[in-house]
Amino acid sequence: MSAPVSHDQNFKNLILDYPRQALEFFAPEEARDLDDAVLITPIRQEQLKNRLGDRFHELDVPLLVEWPDGRREALLFVLEEESDPARFSIHRLVSYTATLAELCKTARVVPVVIFLRGSRRIPRSLELGSERHAYLRFDYLACILADIPAHPHMNSGNLVARLNLPNMHWPRDRKIEVYAQAVRGLLTLEPEVEKRLKYMDFVDIYSALDDNERRLYAARYPQENRKMAGLTERLLTQGRQQGMQQGMQQGELAVLSRQLARRFGPLDPAVTERLQKASSAELEHWADNILDARTLDDVFGAH
């Protein structure tokens, strides 16, 4: 049985690695005034946990935006990801937003909720009061990825937008093109090899190409496919080199497990057990196979 995908953790990583681009994509109206001079700082989890106690939400991402020259007061963005609209609680968001505002001693707060897909059941605002008066009104920015047309973002210079192309709205017959543009954006906009590999996982998870679609992608976009194969080989080589210091077999096992999960999705217990019981020679053989493999059977085959 495949392990569940942690969408919350995926988006938390994305926001923490690319905070400015995340705000520009997920909250474009509020991000218009974020010039190059602003400082964007994630609020430390230790600080939040100590102050919030049971109200602490580990996978939400508060970002404090500050203007060093003091021409504008600091602005607090509260970003939350919801993969399942049914889980979303606007009452919880109100409470969390108010608590963070009190903690940061500010009334300048922008709550943003990122939904993978929309639903009529998602409340867009909250009003509490009586027949005579509304005593609390609350709104937030809802970024529903599945409602955003992919086409205007296909050549975007915003890496967060490019990585989220598979989550946007696009015609079914353009799935491979959307995947290709996400990969191309990653290769052209992210210079660090480690982050390229990290966010290739992100693109793969949300694209969910089947074996036939992967073959079509490799045929239509051979240059990008070769680049990713080269990055994979580089990571495997690094894993072997690290293994010489930390234990060759464990080093190769960790790298191979990651690459198998990236190519074919979360590994079931039987595959994980097979990897753990393999010899160093078997791990090395399977690592060589993964570059050309189309299925898990190809990886574990004798070719």
Secondary structure, DSSP 4 states (H G I P E B T S, - for coil): -PPPP-HHHHHHHHHHHSHHHHHHHHSHHHHTT--TT-EEEEPPHHHHHHHHGGG--TT-EEEEEE-TTSSS--EEEEEEEESSGGG--HHHHHHHHHHHHHHHT-S-EEEEEEESS--TT---EEEEE-SS-EEEEEE-EEEEGGGSBSGGGTT-S-HHHHHTGGGSB--GGGHHHHHHHHHHHHHHH---HHHHHHHHHHHHHHH---HHHHHHHHHH-HHHHHHHHHHHHHHHHHHHHHHHHH-HHHHHHHHHHHHHHHHH-SPPHHHHHHHHH--HHHHHHHHHHTTT-SSHHHHHS--
